[in-house]
Amino acid sequence: MLPCCEIAKLGNTAAVNDDRQRYAMHAAVFAALANPTRHELMHVLCAGPRTGTELAQALEVSRPNVSQHLAVLQREGLVKRSREDGRVLWQVVDPRLSQACALIDEVMGNELHSRLDVIERKTPRRG
């Protein structure tokens, strides 16, 4: 698979089309995760399988709302459901997704701290 910067050099080839399909798939996954509720669902599910009711309680949203978000994540291949003891459990499709969630937290955590530092420097202190 080619890095983004190499695609433009190739012209119209099968490799370009394969890469474009891959990038389109990535974009769909990122779009699914762009919703804060779905992103939070992924973080909760990275900790282990949960029922829809458990997820709704953890996120403090309605059960139907959780079901809609899980359907999107399932469509994009990020989560799957299974049955255990008569319960429907949701889980991430690949345990490595928890590493991806941790990496996002780490990267964005650094960015968040940087943004907060800038805000604090620009905000006049009272007193």
VOFITI-287974 format. One record per residue: x, y, z of N, C-alpha, C, O, CB in turn; residue in one letter. Coordinates in steps of 0.1 Angstrom, whole numbers, plus 2048, in hexadecimal, padded with zeros to 3 digits. Each point is the difference from the previous one (the first is absolute). Glycine has a CB too. Example, Ala and Ser with C-alpha at 12.3 -4.5 7.8 and 13.67 -1.06 7.14 Angstrom:
% VOFITI-287974
+-----+-----+-----+------+------+------+-----+-----+-----+-----+-----+-----+------+------+------+-----+
| nc1 | nc2 | nc3 | cac1 | cac2 | cac3 | cc1 | cc2 | cc3 | oc1 | oc2 | oc3 | cbc1 | cbc2 | cbc3 | res |
+-----+-----+-----+------+------+------+-----+-----+-----+-----+-----+-----+------+------+------+-----+
| 884 | 7C7 | 84E |  7F7 |  80C |  800 | 809 | 80C | 800 | 80A | 800 | 807 |  7E3 |  7F4 |  805 |   a |
| 80F | 817 | 7ED |  809 |  80B |  800 | 7F8 | 80B | 808 | 805 | 80B | 801 |  807 |  7EF |  7E9 |   s |
+-----+-----+-----+------+------+------+-----+-----+-----+-----+-----+-----+------+------+------+-----+
% end
This chain:
% VOFITI-287974
+-----+-----+-----+------+------+------+-----+-----+-----+-----+-----+-----+------+------+------+-----+
| nc1 | nc2 | nc3 | cac1 | cac2 | cac3 | cc1 | cc2 | cc3 | oc1 | oc2 | oc3 | cbc1 | cbc2 | cbc3 | res |
+-----+-----+-----+------+------+------+-----+-----+-----+-----+-----+-----+------+------+------+-----+
| 808 | 7F4 | 800 |  7F8 |  80C |  800 | 809 | 80C | 800 | 80A | 801 | 807 |  7E3 |  7F3 |  805 |   m |
| 80F | 816 | 7ED |  808 |  80C |  7FE | 7FC | 80B | 80A | 7F4 | 801 | 803 |  80E |  7F9 |  7E5 |   l |
| 808 | 80D | 81C |  7FD |  80C |  808 | 7F9 | 80B | 7F8 | 801 | 800 | 7F3 |  813 |  7FB |  81B |   p |
| 7E5 | 80D | 7F8 |  7F8 |  80B |  7F9 | 808 | 807 | 7F6 | 7FC | 803 | 7F5 |  7F6 |  7FF |  81F |   c |
| 81A | 802 | 7F0 |  809 |  809 |  7F8 | 804 | 7F9 | 7F3 | 804 | 807 | 7F6 |  804 |  804 |  81F |   c |
| 7F8 | 7E8 | 7EA |  804 |  7F9 |  7F4 | 7F5 | 7FE | 7F6 | 802 | 7FD | 7F4 |  80F |  7F8 |  81A |   e |
| 7E2 | 80B | 7F6 |  7F5 |  7FD |  7F7 | 7FF | 80A | 7F5 | 7FE | 7FB | 7F4 |  7F6 |  7FC |  81F |   i |
| 80E | 816 | 7EF |  7FF |  80A |  7F5 | 80A | 7FD | 7F5 | 7FE | 804 | 7F5 |  7FA |  80D |  81C |   a |
| 813 | 7E9 | 7F2 |  80B |  7FD |  7F6 | 7FD | 7F5 | 7F7 | 806 | 7FF | 7F5 |  80A |  809 |  81B |   k |
| 7E6 | 7F0 | 7F3 |  7FD |  7F4 |  7F8 | 7F7 | 801 | 7F4 | 801 | 7F9 | 7F7 |  803 |  7FB |  81E |   l |
| 7F3 | 816 | 7EC |  7F6 |  801 |  7F5 | 7F5 | 7F7 | 803 | 7FD | 7FD | 80B |  815 |  809 |  7E4 |   g |
| 7E7 | 7F5 | 806 |  7F4 |  7F8 |  801 | 804 | 7F1 | 7FF | 800 | 7FB | 7F5 |  7F2 |  818 |  802 |   n |
| 812 | 7E7 | 814 |  804 |  7F2 |  800 | 7F7 | 7F8 | 80A | 7F9 | 806 | 807 |  81F |  800 |  7F2 |   t |
| 7E9 | 7ED | 806 |  7F9 |  7F7 |  80A | 804 | 803 | 80E | 7F8 | 800 | 809 |  806 |  7EE |  7E5 |   a |
| 80F | 815 | 814 |  805 |  803 |  80D | 7F9 | 80C | 806 | 7FD | 801 | 80C |  819 |  7F4 |  7EE |   a |
| 7E9 | 815 | 7FD |  7F9 |  80D |  805 | 7F2 | 7FD | 804 | 7FB | 804 | 80A |  813 |  809 |  7E7 |   v |
| 7EB | 7EB | 807 |  7F2 |  7FD |  803 | 7FF | 7F8 | 80D | 7F7 | 802 | 808 |  803 |  7FE |  7DF |   n |
| 80F | 7F6 | 81B |  800 |  7F8 |  80D | 802 | 80A | 80B | 7FA | 7FE | 80B |  80F |  7ED |  7E9 |   d |
| 801 | 81E | 80B |  803 |  809 |  80B | 7F4 | 809 | 802 | 7FD | 803 | 80C |  81C |  7FC |  7EF |   d |
| 7E1 | 806 | 7FB |  7F4 |  809 |  801 | 7F5 | 7F8 | 807 | 7F9 | 806 | 809 |  80E |  807 |  7E3 |   r |
| 7F7 | 7E7 | 811 |  7F6 |  7F8 |  807 | 803 | 7FF | 80F | 7F8 | 801 | 809 |  803 |  7F2 |  7E2 |   q |
| 812 | 80A | 818 |  804 |  7FF |  80E | 7FE | 80D | 807 | 7FC | 800 | 80B |  815 |  7EF |  7EE |   r |
| 7F3 | 81C | 801 |  7FE |  80D |  806 | 7F1 | 803 | 802 | 7FC | 807 | 80A |  81A |  801 |  7EC |   y |
| 7E2 | 7F4 | 801 |  7F1 |  802 |  801 | 7FB | 7F8 | 80C | 7F8 | 805 | 808 |  806 |  7FF |  7E0 |   a |
| 807 | 7F0 | 81A |  7FC |  7F8 |  80C | 805 | 806 | 80D | 7F9 | 801 | 809 |  808 |  7EA |  7E8 |   m |
| 80B | 81A | 80F |  806 |  807 |  80B | 7F7 | 80C | 804 | 7FD | 803 | 80B |  81A |  7F6 |  7EF |   h |
| 7E5 | 80F | 7FB |  7F8 |  80C |  803 | 7F3 | 7FC | 806 | 7FB | 807 | 809 |  810 |  804 |  7E3 |   a |
| 7EF | 7EA | 80F |  7F3 |  7FC |  806 | 801 | 7FC | 80F | 7F8 | 803 | 808 |  801 |  7F5 |  7E1 |   a |
| 812 | 801 | 81A |  803 |  7FD |  80E | 802 | 80C | 808 | 7FA | 801 | 80B |  810 |  7E9 |  7EE |   v |
| 7FE | 820 | 802 |  802 |  80C |  808 | 7F4 | 808 | 801 | 7FD | 806 | 80B |  81A |  7FA |  7ED |   f |
| 7E0 | 800 | 7FE |  7F3 |  807 |  801 | 7F8 | 7F9 | 80B | 7F9 | 807 | 807 |  808 |  800 |  7E0 |   a |
| 7FF | 7EC | 81A |  7F8 |  7F9 |  80A | 805 | 804 | 80E | 7F8 | 802 | 809 |  804 |  7EB |  7E7 |   a |
| 811 | 814 | 811 |  806 |  804 |  80D | 800 | 80F | 803 | 803 | 804 | 80B |  80C |  7E8 |  7F3 |   l |
| 7ED | 81C | 7F8 |  7FF |  80E |  802 | 7F5 | 804 | 80A | 800 | 80B | 805 |  80A |  7F8 |  7E4 |   a |
| 7EC | 7F4 | 818 |  7F5 |  803 |  809 | 805 | 7FD | 80E | 804 | 7F5 | 803 |  7EA |  805 |  7EB |   n |
| 810 | 810 | 81B |  805 |  7FE |  80E | 7FA | 7F4 | 807 | 807 | 7F9 | 808 |  7FC |  81F |  7F9 |   p |
| 7F1 | 7E5 | 7FD |  7F9 |  7F4 |  806 | 806 | 7F3 | 7FB | 803 | 7F7 | 808 |  7E8 |  816 |  7FB |   t |
| 817 | 7F2 | 7F0 |  806 |  7F4 |  7FB | 80F | 7FF | 804 | 804 | 7F5 | 803 |  7EC |  80C |  7E9 |   r |
| 817 | 80A | 815 |  80E |  7FF |  804 | 800 | 7FB | 80F | 809 | 7F8 | 803 |  7FD |  81B |  7ED |   h |
| 7F1 | 7F2 | 818 |  800 |  7FC |  80E | 7FC | 7F1 | 801 | 805 | 7F9 | 808 |  7F5 |  81F |  7FF |   e |
| 7FD | 7E4 | 7F1 |  7FC |  7F2 |  7FF | 80C | 7F7 | 7FD | 802 | 7F6 | 807 |  7E7 |  810 |  7F2 |   l |
| 81F | 7FE | 7FE |  80C |  7F8 |  7FD | 809 | 800 | 80C | 806 | 7F5 | 802 |  7F8 |  812 |  7E6 |   m |
| 804 | 804 | 81F |  809 |  7FF |  80B | 7FB | 7F7 | 80B | 807 | 7F8 | 806 |  7FF |  81F |  7F5 |   h |
| 7ED | 7E9 | 807 |  7FA |  7F7 |  80A | 801 | 7F1 | 7FC | 804 | 7F8 | 807 |  7EC |  81A |  7FF |   v |
| 80E | 7EC | 7ED |  801 |  7F2 |  7FB | 80E | 7FB | 7FF | 802 | 7F4 | 801 |  7E9 |  810 |  7F2 |   l |
| 81F | 805 | 80C |  80E |  7FC |  800 | 803 | 7FA | 80E | 80A | 7F8 | 801 |  7FC |  81A |  7EE |   c |
| 7F3 | 7F2 | 81B |  802 |  7FA |  80D | 7FB | 7F2 | 802 | 803 | 7F9 | 809 |  7FD |  81E |  800 |   a |
| 7F7 | 7E5 | 7EE |  7FA |  7F3 |  800 | 7F1 | 800 | 7FB | 7FA | 80B | 7FF |  815 |  7F0 |  815 |   g |
| 7EC | 7F9 | 7E9 |  7F2 |  7FF |  7FB | 7F6 | 805 | 80A | 802 | 7FF | 80C |  805 |  7ED |  7E7 |   p |
| 7EE | 81A | 807 |  7F6 |  805 |  809 | 7F2 | 7FE | 7F8 | 800 | 7FE | 7F4 |  810 |  814 |  816 |   r |
| 7E6 | 7EE | 7FE |  7F2 |  7FF |  7FA | 7FC | 80E | 7FC | 806 | 80A | 805 |  7F4 |  7E2 |  809 |   t |
| 7FC | 815 | 7EA |  7FB |  80D |  7FC | 7FB | 808 | 80C | 802 | 80C | 801 |  7F7 |  7EB |  7E9 |   g |
| 801 | 802 | 820 |  7FB |  807 |  80C | 80C | 805 | 808 | 7FF | 80C | 805 |  7ED |  7E6 |  7FB |   t |
| 81E | 806 | 801 |  80C |  805 |  808 | 806 | 80C | 7F9 | 805 | 809 | 807 |  7FF |  7E0 |  801 |   e |
| 7FD | 817 | 7EB |  805 |  80B |  7F8 | 7F8 | 80D | 802 | 805 | 80B | 802 |  805 |  7E5 |  7ED |   l |
| 7E9 | 80E | 811 |  7F7 |  80C |  801 | 802 | 806 | 80E | 800 | 80C | 802 |  7EF |  7E9 |  7EE |   a |
| 812 | 802 | 81A |  802 |  805 |  80E | 80E | 807 | 801 | 801 | 80B | 806 |  7F0 |  7E3 |  803 |   q |
| 819 | 80C | 7F1 |  80E |  806 |  801 | 800 | 80E | 7FA | 807 | 809 | 804 |  803 |  7DF |  7FC |   a |
| 7EF | 819 | 7F4 |  801 |  80D |  7F9 | 7F4 | 809 | 804 | 800 | 80C | 7FC |  80B |  7E8 |  7F1 |   l |
| 7EC | 808 | 81B |  7F5 |  808 |  804 | 7F8 | 805 | 7F5 | 7FC | 80B | 7FF |  811 |  7FB |  815 |   e |
| 7F0 | 7F0 | 7E2 |  7F7 |  803 |  7F5 | 7F6 | 7F5 | 7FF | 801 | 7F6 | 807 |  812 |  816 |  7ED |   v |
| 7E3 | 7F6 | 804 |  7F5 |  7F6 |  7FF | 805 | 7F3 | 7F9 | 80A | 801 | 7F8 |  7E5 |  812 |  807 |   s |
| 80A | 7E2 | 803 |  804 |  7F4 |  7FA | 7FE | 800 | 7F1 | 809 | 7FC | 7F9 |  7F0 |  7F8 |  81C |   r |
| 7FC | 812 | 7E6 |  7FE |  802 |  7F1 | 80C | 808 | 7FA | 804 | 7FD | 7F5 |  7E3 |  801 |  80E |   p |
| 81D | 80C | 804 |  80B |  808 |  7FB | 80D | 7F8 | 7FF | 807 | 801 | 7F6 |  7EF |  813 |  814 |   n |
| 80D | 7E4 | 800 |  80C |  7F7 |  7FF | 7FE | 7F6 | 7F5 | 80A | 7FE | 7F8 |  7F9 |  804 |  821 |   v |
| 7F2 | 7F9 | 7E5 |  7FD |  7F6 |  7F5 | 803 | 807 | 7F2 | 807 | 7F9 | 7F7 |  7E8 |  7FB |  817 |   s |
| 80D | 818 | 7F0 |  803 |  807 |  7F3 | 80F | 802 | 7FE | 805 | 7FE | 7F5 |  7E5 |  80D |  80D |   q |
| 81D | 7F9 | 809 |  80E |  802 |  7FF | 808 | 7F3 | 7FD | 809 | 7FF | 7F9 |  7F4 |  815 |  816 |   h |
| 7FE | 7E1 | 7F8 |  807 |  7F3 |  7FF | 7FE | 7FB | 7F1 | 809 | 7FA | 7FB |  7F3 |  801 |  81E |   l |
| 7F8 | 808 | 7E1 |  7FE |  7FC |  7F3 | 80A | 806 | 7F6 | 805 | 7FA | 7F7 |  7E3 |  803 |  80E |   a |
| 81B | 810 | 7FD |  80A |  807 |  7F8 | 80D | 7FA | 802 | 807 | 7FD | 7F6 |  7EC |  818 |  80B |   v |
| 811 | 7E9 | 80B |  80E |  7FA |  803 | 801 | 7F2 | 7FA | 80A | 7FC | 7FB |  7F7 |  812 |  81A |   l |
| 7F4 | 7EA | 7EC |  800 |  7F3 |  7FA | 801 | 800 | 7F1 | 807 | 7F9 | 7FA |  7EB |  7FF |  819 |   q |
| 806 | 811 | 7E7 |  801 |  802 |  7F1 | 80E | 803 | 7FB | 804 | 7FC | 7F6 |  7E4 |  80C |  80B |   r |
| 81F | 800 | 807 |  80E |  803 |  7FC | 80A | 7F6 | 805 | 80C | 802 | 7FE |  7EE |  816 |  804 |   e |
| 802 | 7DD | 804 |  809 |  7F5 |  803 | 808 | 802 | 80D | 80A | 7FA | 801 |  7F7 |  802 |  7E7 |   g |
| 7FA | 80D | 821 |  808 |  802 |  80C | 7FB | 7F8 | 80C | 808 | 7FD | 809 |  7FC |  81A |  7EE |   l |
| 7EF | 7E6 | 809 |  7FB |  7F8 |  80B | 7F8 | 7F4 | 7FB | 7FC | 800 | 7F4 |  803 |  814 |  81A |   v |
| 7FF | 7E2 | 7FA |  7F8 |  7F5 |  7FD | 7F7 | 7FC | 80C | 804 | 803 | 80B |  80D |  7F4 |  7E4 |   k |
| 7E5 | 801 | 80E |  7F8 |  7FC |  80B | 800 | 7F0 | 801 | 802 | 7FA | 7F6 |  7EF |  81B |  808 |   r |
| 80D | 7E6 | 80E |  7FF |  7F2 |  802 | 7F6 | 7FD | 80B | 7FC | 809 | 807 |  81D |  7F4 |  7F1 |   s |
| 7E3 | 7F7 | 809 |  7F7 |  7FC |  80B | 808 | 7F8 | 80A | 808 | 7F7 | 7FD |  7E4 |  808 |  7F3 |   r |
| 810 | 804 | 81D |  806 |  7F8 |  80B | 7F6 | 7FF | 80B | 7FB | 80B | 805 |  81D |  7FD |  7F5 |   e |
| 7E4 | 7EC | 80A |  7F6 |  7FE |  80A | 7F3 | 808 | 7FD | 7FA | 806 | 80A |  819 |  7F6 |  807 |   d |
| 7E9 | 804 | 7E3 |  7F4 |  807 |  7FC | 801 | 80F | 7FF | 7F6 | 807 | 7FD |  7FE |  7E7 |  80E |   g |
| 818 | 818 | 7F7 |  802 |  80E |  7FF | 807 | 803 | 7F3 | 808 | 7F8 | 7FC |  7F9 |  80B |  81E |   r |
| 7FD | 809 | 7E1 |  807 |  805 |  7F4 | 80B | 808 | 805 | 7FE | 80B | 807 |  7EE |  7F5 |  7EA |   v |
| 821 | 7FC | 80C |  80B |  808 |  804 | 807 | 807 | 7F4 | 800 | 7FA | 7F5 |  804 |  7F6 |  81E |   l |
| 800 | 81C | 7EF |  807 |  807 |  7F6 | 80F | 801 | 803 | 803 | 801 | 80C |  7E8 |  80D |  7EF |   w |
| 81E | 7F1 | 7FB |  80E |  801 |  803 | 807 | 805 | 7F3 | 7FB | 800 | 7F5 |  803 |  7ED |  81C |   q |
| 80E | 817 | 7F1 |  808 |  805 |  7F5 | 804 | 7F4 | 7F8 | 802 | 7F5 | 805 |  807 |  81F |  808 |   v |
| 7F9 | 7ED | 7E6 |  803 |  7F5 |  7F7 | 80E | 7FB | 801 | 803 | 7F5 | 7FE |  7EC |  814 |  7F3 |   v |
| 81A | 800 | 814 |  80E |  7FD |  801 | 805 | 807 | 80D | 7FF | 80C | 801 |  804 |  7F1 |  7E6 |   d |
| 804 | 7FB | 822 |  805 |  806 |  80C | 80A | 80B | 7FE | 802 | 809 | 808 |  7FA |  7E2 |  803 |   p |
| 80A | 816 | 7E9 |  80A |  80A |  7FD | 7F9 | 80E | 7FF | 807 | 80A | 801 |  807 |  7E5 |  7F3 |   r |
| 7E5 | 811 | 80B |  7F8 |  80D |  800 | 802 | 807 | 80D | 800 | 80D | 800 |  7F0 |  7EA |  7F0 |   l |
| 812 | 802 | 81B |  802 |  806 |  80D | 80E | 808 | 7FF | 801 | 80A | 807 |  7F1 |  7E4 |  805 |   s |
| 818 | 80C | 7ED |  80C |  808 |  7FF | 7FE | 80C | 7F7 | 806 | 80B | 803 |  807 |  7E0 |  7FF |   q |
| 7EB | 814 | 7F4 |  7FD |  80C |  7F8 | 7F9 | 80B | 809 | 803 | 80C | 7FE |  7FB |  7E6 |  7ED |   a |
| 7F8 | 80A | 81D |  7F9 |  809 |  809 | 80A | 807 | 809 | 800 | 80C | 803 |  7EB |  7E6 |  7FC |   c |
| 81F | 806 | 807 |  80A |  805 |  809 | 809 | 80A | 7F9 | 804 | 80A | 805 |  7FB |  7E0 |  808 |   a |
| 805 | 813 | 7E6 |  808 |  809 |  7F9 | 7F9 | 80D | 7FD | 806 | 80B | 801 |  805 |  7E1 |  7F5 |   l |
| 7E8 | 813 | 806 |  7F9 |  80C |  7FE | 7FF | 809 | 80D | 802 | 80C | 7FF |  7F0 |  7E8 |  7EF |   i |
| 80C | 805 | 81D |  800 |  807 |  80D | 80D | 807 | 802 | 801 | 80C | 805 |  7EE |  7E4 |  804 |   d |
| 81C | 809 | 7F5 |  80D |  805 |  802 | 803 | 80C | 7F8 | 805 | 80B | 804 |  803 |  7DF |  803 |   e |
| 7F6 | 814 | 7EC |  802 |  80B |  7F6 | 7F8 | 80C | 803 | 804 | 80C | 801 |  802 |  7E3 |  7EE |   v |
| 7ED | 80F | 812 |  7F6 |  80B |  803 | 802 | 806 | 80E | 7FD | 80C | 802 |  7F3 |  7E9 |  7ED |   m |
| 814 | 803 | 81A |  803 |  805 |  80D | 80B | 80A | 800 | 7FF | 80A | 807 |  7FA |  7E0 |  803 |   g |
| 811 | 813 | 7EF |  80B |  80A |  7FE | 7FB | 80D | 7F9 | 804 | 80B | 804 |  80D |  7E2 |  7FB |   n |
| 7E7 | 811 | 7F7 |  7FA |  80C |  7F9 | 7F7 | 808 | 809 | 800 | 80C | 800 |  801 |  7E7 |  7EB |   e |
| 7F7 | 806 | 81D |  7F7 |  806 |  80A | 808 | 809 | 80A | 7FC | 80B | 802 |  7F3 |  7E2 |  7FB |   l |
| 81C | 80D | 808 |  808 |  807 |  80A | 806 | 80D | 7F9 | 801 | 80A | 806 |  804 |  7E0 |  806 |   h |
| 7FF | 814 | 7E8 |  806 |  80C |  7F8 | 7F6 | 80B | 7FF | 803 | 80C | 802 |  80D |  7E4 |  7F2 |   s |
| 7E4 | 80C | 808 |  7F5 |  80A |  7FE | 7FC | 806 | 80D | 7FE | 80D | 800 |  7FA |  7E6 |  7ED |   r |
| 808 | 806 | 81E |  7FD |  806 |  80D | 80A | 809 | 804 | 7FD | 80B | 806 |  7F7 |  7E1 |  800 |   l |
| 819 | 811 | 7F8 |  80B |  809 |  803 | 7FF | 80D | 7F9 | 802 | 80B | 806 |  80D |  7E2 |  7FE |   d |
| 7ED | 813 | 7EF |  7FE |  80C |  7F8 | 7F5 | 808 | 806 | 801 | 80C | 801 |  808 |  7E9 |  7EA |   v |
| 7EC | 805 | 818 |  7F4 |  807 |  805 | 804 | 806 | 80E | 7FC | 80C | 802 |  7F4 |  7E4 |  7F2 |   i |
| 817 | 809 | 814 |  804 |  805 |  80D | 809 | 80D | 7FF | 7FF | 809 | 807 |  7FE |  7E0 |  803 |   e |
| 80C | 816 | 7EC |  809 |  80C |  7FE | 7F8 | 80C | 7FB | 804 | 80B | 803 |  80F |  7E5 |  7F8 |   r |
| 7E3 | 80E | 7FD |  7F8 |  80B |  7FA | 7F6 | 805 | 80A | 7FB | 80C | 7FE |  808 |  7EA |  7EB |   k |
| 7F9 | 802 | 820 |  7F5 |  805 |  80A | 806 | 808 | 80B | 809 | 7FB | 807 |  7EA |  7F0 |  7F3 |   t |
| 809 | 821 | 807 |  805 |  808 |  80B | 7FC | 7FB | 80E | 7F4 | 7FB | 802 |  80C |  819 |  7EF |   p |
| 809 | 7EC | 818 |  7FD |  7FB |  80E | 7F8 | 80B | 808 | 803 | 80C | 7FF |  812 |  7E5 |  800 |   r |
| 7E2 | 80A | 808 |  7F8 |  80A |  809 | 806 | 800 | 80D | 807 | 7F7 | 805 |  7E4 |  804 |  7EF |   r |
| 814 | 811 | 813 |  805 |  800 |  80D | 809 | 80B | 803 | 804 | 802 | 80B |  7F9 |  7E7 |  7F6 |   g |
+-----+-----+-----+------+------+------+-----+-----+-----+-----+-----+-----+------+------+------+-----+
% end
